[in-house]
């Protein structure tokens, strides 16, 4: 029989080990207060690899929980951004071109709608038009992604606290320069009645303490990463600053929209520029999460674009010298998912893209308890 004194000596190391492990485990398993979903449109493994070769160290490398997602839509093996975005935003498959409605046209409740039910702040930040497919699936319900004017009307009524991107033309009457509407509705004027509305880089830089804001900085899409002002990292930082004032937490979706367009154009250099810009944006979110450990970050893509592959280059010179594409459209390749923060381990392994929406909605529903 072991003497009681020795039992105590043997148990202390175990006790100390448990004390050190339990808080980390508890933090990992707890429900996140804040959720930031970052979507690299068209971003596959090769796109990330090219960005790493040129940039060197990626912020993504600090994410220790990784997985892979299948991306097919309900109607086709090759998804479009509307169907893939719907899966990410609602947890359900739908047909290509559909914006958060089922195949039979019924609305599918989005993460943002769940977040608002538990009084969290909400935001969308993109480098495309705010009415484009990916942001639209979080704020609208319609059978076709092409109905931008109707999507703009639904977004203007959504009550989302922060909207940054392009697409101003869909919010102003047809009589105004740059308008893309066919009627005289002035959605920006309507929005200005209850939120701050800005349209220029200067107004963005002067933006003070506000609780909500709509910033539309181009009639349609914003320019490429090297010409964007404000840029995606800056818009994301400002959005987090505003949304984090909510005591109940927030949900923010950020899209690196133009990685996809570079893939469609089979433009290697633009892919790399946009991926690095997106990774810099991830760095902004990561800095916030490190200071606010109740924050979950999820980084993924809606699909891969172009069938991009790297053929040659140099790590030492930080250059991709040769690459190739299989075509100019989306592919059926699985896309990566990276997670950081409470709940991150739920995203490991191989799954379907609907898994993202289902998990994030589960966390929001748990916030009710």
Secondary structure, 3 states (H helix, E strand, C coil): CCCHHHHHHHHHHHHHHHHHHHHHHHHHHCCCCEEEEEEECCCCHHHHHHHHHHHCCCHHHHCCEEEEEECCCCCCCCCCHHHHHHHHHHCCCCCCCCECECCCCCECCCHHHHHHHCCCEEEEEEEEECCCHHHHHHHCCECCCCCHHHHHHHHHCCCCCEEEEECHHHHCCCCCCCCCCCCCCCHHHHHCCCCEEECCHHHHHHCCCCCCEEEECCCCCCCCCCCCCCCHHHHHHHHHHHHCCCCCCEEEEEEECHHHHHHHCCCHHHHHHHHHHHHHHHHHHHHHHHHCCCEEEEEECCCEECCCEEEEEECCCCEEEEEECCCCCEECCCEEEEEECCCHHHHCEEEECHHHHHHHHHHHHHCCC
